[in-house]
Amino acid sequence: MLKELESSVPEIEAAAVVSVEGLPIASALPRDIEETRLAAMTAAMLSLGERVIEEMRKGRIERVFVEGSEGTIISMNAGPNAVLTCSSRKDAKLGLIFLEMGRAARKIADVL
C-alpha cells in the first residue's frame, strides 16, 4: 500500500505506518532514515496534536502537518491503532496528498 501511495503522488518521498505506541509496522523510507526512531517521533507528534486539538476544542484531529524549508511531513490516523506518515517535496500539491493519504489510511485501517 505504501508503494502504491508513493506511485500515485510522485512528490511523496517516503511513507511509514507506525503503531500509536510508536512501533514501526511498515515503511518505504530512504536508507538514511532510522525506522524505529521515526516511528516513535511520529506517534508522539500525532498524540501531541490530538491533545492540542482537544484542548482548543477544535473537534477531532484529521492530520498533523509540519512544513520545513525542503518539504513537508504529514501524519494522520489509519484506524484506531496506527498512524500513516508521509514526507513530500516542497512543490507537492497538498490537496492531492491529503486525498491519497486518506484513501491509503482507510485501506490500512481495514487491514489492521
N, CA, C and O atoms as CSV, one atom per row, in Angstrom:
chain,resi,resn,atom,element,x,y,z
A,1,MET,N,N,0.802,-1.190,0.000
A,1,MET,CA,C,0.000,0.000,0.000
A,1,MET,C,C,0.854,1.267,0.000
A,1,MET,O,O,0.475,2.273,-0.601
A,2,LEU,N,N,2.001,1.220,0.671
A,2,LEU,CA,C,2.854,2.406,0.727
A,2,LEU,C,C,3.472,2.707,-0.632
A,2,LEU,O,O,3.547,3.867,-1.037
A,3,LYS,N,N,3.907,1.685,-1.326
A,3,LYS,CA,C,4.468,1.888,-2.665
A,3,LYS,C,C,3.391,2.410,-3.609
A,3,LYS,O,O,3.666,3.252,-4.464
A,4,GLU,N,N,2.160,1.909,-3.455
A,4,GLU,CA,C,1.028,2.388,-4.254
A,4,GLU,C,C,0.784,3.877,-3.978
A,4,GLU,O,O,0.536,4.652,-4.902
A,5,LEU,N,N,0.854,4.262,-2.723
A,5,LEU,CA,C,0.681,5.665,-2.344
A,5,LEU,C,C,1.777,6.523,-2.968
A,5,LEU,O,O,1.500,7.582,-3.533
A,6,GLU,N,N,3.005,6.068,-2.865
A,6,GLU,CA,C,4.121,6.824,-3.435
A,6,GLU,C,C,4.011,6.947,-4.949
A,6,GLU,O,O,4.366,7.981,-5.514
A,7,SER,N,N,3.524,5.900,-5.610
A,7,SER,CA,C,3.397,5.975,-7.067
A,7,SER,C,C,2.219,6.842,-7.494
A,7,SER,O,O,2.238,7.402,-8.591
A,8,SER,N,N,1.195,6.966,-6.653
A,8,SER,CA,C,0.045,7.806,-7.009
A,8,SER,C,C,0.357,9.294,-6.866
A,8,SER,O,O,-0.272,10.127,-7.518
A,9,VAL,N,N,1.319,9.626,-6.022
A,9,VAL,CA,C,1.746,11.025,-5.838
A,9,VAL,C,C,3.277,11.038,-5.874
A,9,VAL,O,O,3.922,10.801,-4.853
A,10,PRO,N,N,3.855,11.311,-7.039
A,10,PRO,CA,C,5.317,11.241,-7.175
A,10,PRO,C,C,6.092,12.153,-6.226
A,10,PRO,O,O,7.265,11.899,-5.951
A,11,GLU,N,N,5.453,13.212,-5.723
A,11,GLU,CA,C,6.143,14.125,-4.809
A,11,GLU,C,C,6.319,13.535,-3.412
A,11,GLU,O,O,7.059,14.089,-2.599
A,12,ILE,N,N,5.649,12.422,-3.122
A,12,ILE,CA,C,5.859,11.742,-1.840
A,12,ILE,C,C,7.192,11.011,-1.909
A,12,ILE,O,O,7.412,10.174,-2.784
A,13,GLU,N,N,8.066,11.336,-0.985
A,13,GLU,CA,C,9.416,10.769,-0.982
A,13,GLU,C,C,9.577,9.594,-0.026
A,13,GLU,O,O,10.466,8.762,-0.209
A,14,ALA,N,N,8.730,9.520,0.985
A,14,ALA,CA,C,8.830,8.452,1.977
A,14,ALA,C,C,7.478,8.285,2.649
A,14,ALA,O,O,6.687,9.225,2.726
A,15,ALA,N,N,7.225,7.073,3.136
A,15,ALA,CA,C,5.967,6.803,3.835
A,15,ALA,C,C,6.207,5.716,4.875
A,15,ALA,O,O,7.061,4.846,4.706
A,16,ALA,N,N,5.435,5.788,5.951
A,16,ALA,CA,C,5.551,4.786,7.011
A,16,ALA,C,C,4.215,4.623,7.716
A,16,ALA,O,O,3.427,5.562,7.826
A,17,VAL,N,N,3.985,3.413,8.186
A,17,VAL,CA,C,2.849,3.121,9.059
A,17,VAL,C,C,3.444,2.688,10.383
A,17,VAL,O,O,4.286,1.793,10.438
A,18,VAL,N,N,2.995,3.336,11.452
A,18,VAL,CA,C,3.502,3.014,12.782
A,18,VAL,C,C,2.330,2.803,13.727
A,18,VAL,O,O,1.224,3.283,13.476
A,19,SER,N,N,2.575,2.089,14.803
A,19,SER,CA,C,1.529,1.901,15.804
A,19,SER,C,C,1.381,3.179,16.618
A,19,SER,O,O,2.296,4.001,16.665
A,20,VAL,N,N,0.235,3.343,17.255
A,20,VAL,CA,C,0.035,4.530,18.096
A,20,VAL,C,C,0.981,4.512,19.296
A,20,VAL,O,O,1.184,5.542,19.939
A,21,GLU,N,N,1.558,3.352,19.600
A,21,GLU,CA,C,2.556,3.247,20.669
A,21,GLU,C,C,3.949,3.639,20.189
A,21,GLU,O,O,4.877,3.724,20.994
A,22,GLY,N,N,4.107,3.879,18.887
A,22,GLY,CA,C,5.394,4.307,18.361
A,22,GLY,C,C,6.281,3.207,17.829
A,22,GLY,O,O,7.499,3.375,17.757
A,23,LEU,N,N,5.692,2.073,17.453
A,23,LEU,CA,C,6.467,0.967,16.892
A,23,LEU,C,C,6.253,0.893,15.385
A,23,LEU,O,O,5.134,1.100,14.914
A,24,PRO,N,N,7.304,0.600,14.618
A,24,PRO,CA,C,7.144,0.513,13.169
A,24,PRO,C,C,6.288,-0.687,12.767
A,24,PRO,O,O,6.404,-1.766,13.348
A,25,ILE,N,N,5.431,-0.488,11.773
A,25,ILE,CA,C,4.617,-1.569,11.213
A,25,ILE,C,C,5.082,-1.860,9.793
A,25,ILE,O,O,5.343,-3.012,9.446
A,26,ALA,N,N,5.187,-0.821,8.971
A,26,ALA,CA,C,5.652,-0.957,7.585
A,26,ALA,C,C,6.229,0.380,7.159
A,26,ALA,O,O,5.828,1.430,7.662
A,27,SER,N,N,7.178,0.336,6.222
A,27,SER,CA,C,7.739,1.602,5.764
A,27,SER,C,C,8.330,1.479,4.373
A,27,SER,O,O,8.705,0.400,3.916
A,28,ALA,N,N,8.398,2.620,3.725
A,28,ALA,CA,C,9.107,2.791,2.463
A,28,ALA,C,C,9.933,4.061,2.662
A,28,ALA,O,O,9.545,5.153,2.247
A,29,LEU,N,N,11.079,3.880,3.309
A,29,LEU,CA,C,11.909,5.013,3.728
A,29,LEU,C,C,13.268,4.973,3.046
A,29,LEU,O,O,13.748,3.901,2.678
A,30,PRO,N,N,13.892,6.135,2.874
A,30,PRO,CA,C,15.285,6.143,2.414
A,30,PRO,C,C,16.171,5.429,3.438
A,30,PRO,O,O,15.836,5.362,4.621
A,31,ARG,N,N,17.278,4.908,2.983
A,31,ARG,CA,C,18.169,4.131,3.858
A,31,ARG,C,C,18.703,4.927,5.042
A,31,ARG,O,O,19.002,4.352,6.089
A,32,ASP,N,N,18.824,6.231,4.889
A,32,ASP,CA,C,19.419,7.029,5.958
A,32,ASP,C,C,18.420,7.451,7.035
A,32,ASP,O,O,18.786,8.178,7.958
A,33,ILE,N,N,17.182,7.012,6.934
A,33,ILE,CA,C,16.163,7.314,7.944
A,33,ILE,C,C,15.992,6.091,8.840
A,33,ILE,O,O,15.720,4.994,8.352
A,34,GLU,N,N,16.148,6.275,10.133
A,34,GLU,CA,C,16.016,5.176,11.088
A,34,GLU,C,C,14.536,4.933,11.385
A,34,GLU,O,O,13.869,5.771,11.992
A,35,GLU,N,N,14.037,3.790,10.957
A,35,GLU,CA,C,12.615,3.455,11.050
A,35,GLU,C,C,12.083,3.507,12.483
A,35,GLU,O,O,11.010,4.063,12.721
A,36,THR,N,N,12.808,2.944,13.425
A,36,THR,CA,C,12.348,2.894,14.811
A,36,THR,C,C,12.246,4.288,15.419
A,36,THR,O,O,11.282,4.608,16.115
A,37,ARG,N,N,13.232,5.093,15.149
A,37,ARG,CA,C,13.226,6.466,15.675
A,37,ARG,C,C,12.090,7.283,15.059
A,37,ARG,O,O,11.391,8.011,15.765
A,38,LEU,N,N,11.907,7.162,13.746
A,38,LEU,CA,C,10.827,7.872,13.073
A,38,LEU,C,C,9.471,7.435,13.619
A,38,LEU,O,O,8.583,8.267,13.810
A,39,ALA,N,N,9.306,6.147,13.868
A,39,ALA,CA,C,8.038,5.635,14.397
A,39,ALA,C,C,7.706,6.273,15.741
A,39,ALA,O,O,6.572,6.697,15.966
A,40,ALA,N,N,8.676,6.340,16.617
A,40,ALA,CA,C,8.445,6.930,17.938
A,40,ALA,C,C,8.109,8.418,17.832
A,40,ALA,O,O,7.196,8.896,18.505
A,41,MET,N,N,8.836,9.144,16.997
A,41,MET,CA,C,8.572,10.580,16.847
A,41,MET,C,C,7.214,10.839,16.207
A,41,MET,O,O,6.507,11.769,16.597
A,42,THR,N,N,6.851,10.022,15.230
A,42,THR,CA,C,5.566,10.179,14.549
A,42,THR,C,C,4.404,9.988,15.509
A,42,THR,O,O,3.478,10.798,15.537
A,43,ALA,N,N,4.449,8.928,16.290
A,43,ALA,CA,C,3.366,8.665,17.248
A,43,ALA,C,C,3.276,9.786,18.278
A,43,ALA,O,O,2.180,10.210,18.645
A,44,ALA,N,N,4.417,10.262,18.740
A,44,ALA,CA,C,4.420,11.355,19.720
A,44,ALA,C,C,3.852,12.634,19.115
A,44,ALA,O,O,3.098,13.351,19.774
A,45,MET,N,N,4.206,12.921,17.875
A,45,MET,CA,C,3.721,14.125,17.209
A,45,MET,C,C,2.202,14.089,17.045
A,45,MET,O,O,1.528,15.085,17.306
A,46,LEU,N,N,1.662,12.955,16.617
A,46,LEU,CA,C,0.215,12.861,16.439
A,46,LEU,C,C,-0.499,12.921,17.786
A,46,LEU,O,O,-1.552,13.547,17.899
A,47,SER,N,N,0.057,12.283,18.794
A,47,SER,CA,C,-0.543,12.319,20.126
A,47,SER,C,C,-0.596,13.749,20.662
A,47,SER,O,O,-1.608,14.170,21.221
A,48,LEU,N,N,0.482,14.482,20.492
A,48,LEU,CA,C,0.511,15.876,20.929
A,48,LEU,C,C,-0.502,16.714,20.146
A,48,LEU,O,O,-1.193,17.556,20.719
A,49,GLY,N,N,-0.585,16.480,18.847
A,49,GLY,CA,C,-1.566,17.181,18.028
A,49,GLY,C,C,-2.986,16.921,18.494
A,49,GLY,O,O,-3.814,17.831,18.526
A,50,GLU,N,N,-3.268,15.672,18.857
A,50,GLU,CA,C,-4.601,15.320,19.364
A,50,GLU,C,C,-4.912,16.078,20.647
A,50,GLU,O,O,-6.029,16.559,20.836
A,51,ARG,N,N,-3.921,16.184,21.530
A,51,ARG,CA,C,-4.140,16.896,22.793
A,51,ARG,C,C,-4.369,18.387,22.571
A,51,ARG,O,O,-5.200,18.995,23.246
A,52,VAL,N,N,-3.642,18.976,21.635
A,52,VAL,CA,C,-3.820,20.400,21.345
A,52,VAL,C,C,-5.205,20.648,20.755
A,52,VAL,O,O,-5.889,21.592,21.153
A,53,ILE,N,N,-5.619,19.814,19.816
A,53,ILE,CA,C,-6.956,19.951,19.212
A,53,ILE,C,C,-8.032,19.830,20.285
A,53,ILE,O,O,-8.992,20.600,20.301
A,54,GLU,N,N,-7.865,18.866,21.173
A,54,GLU,CA,C,-8.837,18.677,22.256
A,54,GLU,C,C,-8.856,19.888,23.189
A,54,GLU,O,O,-9.921,20.389,23.548
A,55,GLU,N,N,-7.679,20.347,23.574
A,55,GLU,CA,C,-7.578,21.489,24.485
A,55,GLU,C,C,-8.207,22.746,23.886
A,55,GLU,O,O,-8.838,23.531,24.594
A,56,MET,N,N,-8.031,22.930,22.585
A,56,MET,CA,C,-8.560,24.117,21.911
A,56,MET,C,C,-10.000,23.916,21.425
A,56,MET,O,O,-10.587,24.800,20.802
A,57,ARG,N,N,-10.552,22.742,21.721
A,57,ARG,CA,C,-11.943,22.416,21.363
A,57,ARG,C,C,-12.207,22.596,19.865
A,57,ARG,O,O,-13.130,23.301,19.457
A,58,LYS,N,N,-11.374,21.940,19.068
A,58,LYS,CA,C,-11.495,22.028,17.616
A,58,LYS,C,C,-11.945,20.713,16.987
A,58,LYS,O,O,-11.693,20.467,15.807
A,59,GLY,N,N,-12.608,19.871,17.772
A,59,GLY,CA,C,-13.138,18.619,17.226
A,59,GLY,C,C,-12.117,17.504,17.262
A,59,GLY,O,O,-11.290,17.416,18.171
A,60,ARG,N,N,-12.194,16.653,16.251
A,60,ARG,CA,C,-11.268,15.522,16.133
A,60,ARG,C,C,-10.113,15.890,15.214
A,60,ARG,O,O,-10.280,16.647,14.258
A,61,ILE,N,N,-8.971,15.360,15.508
A,61,ILE,CA,C,-7.808,15.634,14.661
A,61,ILE,C,C,-7.972,14.925,13.319
A,61,ILE,O,O,-8.444,13.790,13.261
A,62,GLU,N,N,-7.585,15.593,12.260
A,62,GLU,CA,C,-7.591,14.992,10.932
A,62,GLU,C,C,-6.177,14.656,10.484
A,62,GLU,O,O,-5.926,13.593,9.916
A,63,ARG,N,N,-5.258,15.578,10.747
A,63,ARG,CA,C,-3.866,15.339,10.356
A,63,ARG,C,C,-2.964,16.322,11.088
A,63,ARG,O,O,-3.413,17.361,11.573
A,64,VAL,N,N,-1.688,15.976,11.156
A,64,VAL,CA,C,-0.660,16.886,11.655
A,64,VAL,C,C,0.233,17.187,10.461
A,64,VAL,O,O,0.663,16.284,9.743
A,65,PHE,N,N,0.499,18.453,10.265
A,65,PHE,CA,C,1.230,18.926,9.098
A,65,PHE,C,C,2.400,19.769,9.582
A,65,PHE,O,O,2.205,20.752,10.297
A,66,VAL,N,N,3.615,19.390,9.197
A,66,VAL,CA,C,4.808,20.144,9.574
A,66,VAL,C,C,5.516,20.541,8.285
A,66,VAL,O,O,5.860,19.693,7.461
A,67,GLU,N,N,5.724,21.839,8.128
A,67,GLU,CA,C,6.356,22.337,6.905
A,67,GLU,C,C,7.775,22.788,7.201
A,67,GLU,O,O,8.012,23.611,8.086
A,68,GLY,N,N,8.707,22.239,6.451
A,68,GLY,CA,C,10.103,22.631,6.565
A,68,GLY,C,C,10.552,23.360,5.313
A,68,GLY,O,O,9.786,23.483,4.358
A,69,SER,N,N,11.761,23.833,5.309
A,69,SER,CA,C,12.263,24.583,4.157
A,69,SER,C,C,12.436,23.705,2.921
A,69,SER,O,O,12.466,24.218,1.802
A,70,GLU,N,N,12.549,22.402,3.106
A,70,GLU,CA,C,12.766,21.488,1.983
A,70,GLU,C,C,11.577,20.581,1.691
A,70,GLU,O,O,11.629,19.789,0.749
A,71,GLY,N,N,10.510,20.679,2.475
A,71,GLY,CA,C,9.357,19.820,2.227
A,71,GLY,C,C,8.454,19.725,3.436
A,71,GLY,O,O,8.583,20.495,4.387
A,72,THR,N,N,7.542,18.777,3.391
A,72,THR,CA,C,6.542,18.646,4.447
A,72,THR,C,C,6.484,17.227,4.999
A,72,THR,O,O,6.856,16.262,4.331
A,73,ILE,N,N,6.013,17.131,6.224
A,73,ILE,CA,C,5.720,15.858,6.875
A,73,ILE,C,C,4.244,15.909,7.245
A,73,ILE,O,O,3.786,16.873,7.859
A,74,ILE,N,N,3.506,14.880,6.876
A,74,ILE,CA,C,2.076,14.821,7.159
A,74,ILE,C,C,1.792,13.487,7.832
A,74,ILE,O,O,2.217,12.437,7.351
A,75,SER,N,N,1.074,13.534,8.944
A,75,SER,CA,C,0.682,12.321,9.664
A,75,SER,C,C,-0.815,12.337,9.896
A,75,SER,O,O,-1.406,13.386,10.152
A,76,MET,N,N,-1.426,11.156,9.803
A,76,MET,CA,C,-2.854,11.023,10.101
A,76,MET,C,C,-3.131,9.630,10.634
A,76,MET,O,O,-2.389,8.686,10.364
A,77,ASN,N,N,-4.205,9.516,11.392
A,77,ASN,CA,C,-4.600,8.212,11.909
A,77,ASN,C,C,-4.971,7.286,10.760
A,77,ASN,O,O,-5.558,7.707,9.763
A,78,ALA,N,N,-4.618,6.025,10.920
A,78,ALA,CA,C,-5.008,4.973,9.980
A,78,ALA,C,C,-5.746,3.928,10.808
A,78,ALA,O,O,-5.256,2.818,11.014
A,79,GLY,N,N,-6.923,4.303,11.274
A,79,GLY,CA,C,-7.671,3.463,12.193
A,79,GLY,C,C,-7.281,3.792,13.619
A,79,GLY,O,O,-6.506,4.719,13.855
A,80,PRO,N,N,-7.815,3.036,14.578
A,80,PRO,CA,C,-7.571,3.355,15.989
A,80,PRO,C,C,-6.177,2.973,16.492
A,80,PRO,O,O,-5.765,3.421,17.562
A,81,ASN,N,N,-5.450,2.153,15.734
A,81,ASN,CA,C,-4.186,1.625,16.248
A,81,ASN,C,C,-2.951,1.998,15.449
A,81,ASN,O,O,-1.845,1.589,15.801
A,82,ALA,N,N,-3.118,2.769,14.377
A,82,ALA,CA,C,-1.971,3.049,13.512
A,82,ALA,C,C,-1.975,4.493,13.027
A,82,ALA,O,O,-2.997,5.180,13.041
A,83,VAL,N,N,-0.794,4.924,12.599
A,83,VAL,CA,C,-0.581,6.271,12.072
A,83,VAL,C,C,0.126,6.133,10.730
A,83,VAL,O,O,1.089,5.376,10.603
A,84,LEU,N,N,-0.351,6.864,9.732
A,84,LEU,CA,C,0.300,6.933,8.424
A,84,LEU,C,C,1.039,8.260,8.346
A,84,LEU,O,O,0.462,9.314,8.613
A,85,THR,N,N,2.313,8.209,7.981
A,85,THR,CA,C,3.130,9.412,7.848
A,85,THR,C,C,3.781,9.432,6.479
A,85,THR,O,O,4.273,8.410,6.000
A,86,CYS,N,N,3.780,10.603,5.849
A,86,CYS,CA,C,4.432,10.779,4.556
A,86,CYS,C,C,5.321,12.008,4.583
A,86,CYS,O,O,5.052,12.984,5.283
A,87,SER,N,N,6.367,11.933,3.814
A,87,SER,CA,C,7.262,13.058,3.595
A,87,SER,C,C,7.149,13.434,2.126
A,87,SER,O,O,7.179,12.566,1.254
A,88,SER,N,N,7.017,14.734,1.849
A,88,SER,CA,C,6.881,15.159,0.455
A,88,SER,C,C,7.816,16.319,0.142
A,88,SER,O,O,8.305,17.016,1.031
A,89,ARG,N,N,8.042,16.497,-1.141
A,89,ARG,CA,C,8.854,17.619,-1.600
A,89,ARG,C,C,8.118,18.932,-1.377
A,89,ARG,O,O,6.901,18.951,-1.196
A,90,LYS,N,N,8.853,20.005,-1.390
A,90,LYS,CA,C,8.306,21.347,-1.163
A,90,LYS,C,C,7.250,21.722,-2.201
A,90,LYS,O,O,6.297,22.431,-1.877
A,91,ASP,N,N,7.403,21.261,-3.438
A,91,ASP,CA,C,6.498,21.647,-4.525
A,91,ASP,C,C,5.262,20.753,-4.639
A,91,ASP,O,O,4.519,20.856,-5.616
A,92,ALA,N,N,5.038,19.901,-3.680
A,92,ALA,CA,C,3.928,18.942,-3.745
A,92,ALA,C,C,2.574,19.639,-3.656
A,92,ALA,O,O,2.427,20.667,-2.995
A,93,LYS,N,N,1.596,19.058,-4.334
A,93,LYS,CA,C,0.213,19.537,-4.257
A,93,LYS,C,C,-0.420,18.907,-3.016
A,93,LYS,O,O,-0.749,17.721,-3.017
A,94,LEU,N,N,-0.585,19.690,-1.977
A,94,LEU,CA,C,-1.023,19.158,-0.686
A,94,LEU,C,C,-2.428,18.577,-0.732
A,94,LEU,O,O,-2.693,17.571,-0.073
A,95,GLY,N,N,-3.326,19.178,-1.487
A,95,GLY,CA,C,-4.682,18.642,-1.588
A,95,GLY,C,C,-4.676,17.215,-2.104
A,95,GLY,O,O,-5.402,16.364,-1.590
A,96,LEU,N,N,-3.861,16.948,-3.115
A,96,LEU,CA,C,-3.752,15.600,-3.671
A,96,LEU,C,C,-3.142,14.644,-2.650
A,96,LEU,O,O,-3.587,13.504,-2.518
A,97,ILE,N,N,-2.136,15.104,-1.937
A,97,ILE,CA,C,-1.523,14.253,-0.911
A,97,ILE,C,C,-2.529,13.932,0.186
A,97,ILE,O,O,-2.629,12.781,0.611
A,98,PHE,N,N,-3.276,14.930,0.650
A,98,PHE,CA,C,-4.288,14.687,1.685
A,98,PHE,C,C,-5.310,13.661,1.203
A,98,PHE,O,O,-5.687,12.758,1.949
A,99,LEU,N,N,-5.757,13.801,-0.042
A,99,LEU,CA,C,-6.742,12.878,-0.610
A,99,LEU,C,C,-6.200,11.453,-0.663
A,99,LEU,O,O,-6.849,10.519,-0.194
A,100,GLU,N,N,-5.015,11.292,-1.232
A,100,GLU,CA,C,-4.433,9.954,-1.387
A,100,GLU,C,C,-4.041,9.345,-0.044
A,100,GLU,O,O,-4.174,8.136,0.149
A,101,MET,N,N,-3.562,10.163,0.878
A,101,MET,CA,C,-3.251,9.641,2.210
A,101,MET,C,C,-4.523,9.168,2.907
A,101,MET,O,O,-4.510,8.140,3.584
A,102,GLY,N,N,-5.608,9.900,2.751
A,102,GLY,CA,C,-6.879,9.486,3.344
A,102,GLY,C,C,-7.330,8.140,2.813
A,102,GLY,O,O,-7.782,7.284,3.573
A,103,ARG,N,N,-7.207,7.954,1.500
A,103,ARG,CA,C,-7.563,6.661,0.889
A,103,ARG,C,C,-6.686,5.544,1.440
A,103,ARG,O,O,-7.177,4.480,1.818
A,104,ALA,N,N,-5.382,5.800,1.480
A,104,ALA,CA,C,-4.450,4.788,1.984
A,104,ALA,C,C,-4.717,4.488,3.454
A,104,ALA,O,O,-4.666,3.329,3.866
A,105,ALA,N,N,-4.999,5.512,4.248
A,105,ALA,CA,C,-5.263,5.314,5.679
A,105,ALA,C,C,-6.489,4.435,5.893
A,105,ALA,O,O,-6.498,3.594,6.792
A,106,ARG,N,N,-7.518,4.622,5.080
A,106,ARG,CA,C,-8.715,3.770,5.203
A,106,ARG,C,C,-8.393,2.320,4.857
A,106,ARG,O,O,-8.864,1.404,5.531
A,107,LYS,N,N,-7.594,2.105,3.810
A,107,LYS,CA,C,-7.192,0.741,3.438
A,107,LYS,C,C,-6.364,0.098,4.549
A,107,LYS,O,O,-6.567,-1.067,4.890
A,108,ILE,N,N,-5.445,0.855,5.101
A,108,ILE,CA,C,-4.601,0.346,6.187
A,108,ILE,C,C,-5.459,-0.017,7.388
A,108,ILE,O,O,-5.269,-1.070,7.995
A,109,ALA,N,N,-6.400,0.850,7.731
A,109,ALA,CA,C,-7.289,0.583,8.870
A,109,ALA,C,C,-8.085,-0.696,8.650
A,109,ALA,O,O,-8.319,-1.447,9.598
A,110,ASP,N,N,-8.503,-0.955,7.417
A,110,ASP,CA,C,-9.257,-2.177,7.116
A,110,ASP,C,C,-8.405,-3.431,7.287
A,110,ASP,O,O,-8.908,-4.483,7.681
A,111,VAL,N,N,-7.109,-3.312,6.987
A,111,VAL,CA,C,-6.204,-4.461,7.059
A,111,VAL,C,C,-5.770,-4.753,8.494
A,111,VAL,O,O,-5.633,-5.914,8.879
A,112,LEU,N,N,-5.555,-3.707,9.278
A,112,LEU,CA,C,-5.024,-3.899,10.646
A,112,LEU,C,C,-6.093,-4.253,11.649
A,112,LEU,O,O,-5.794,-4.442,12.829
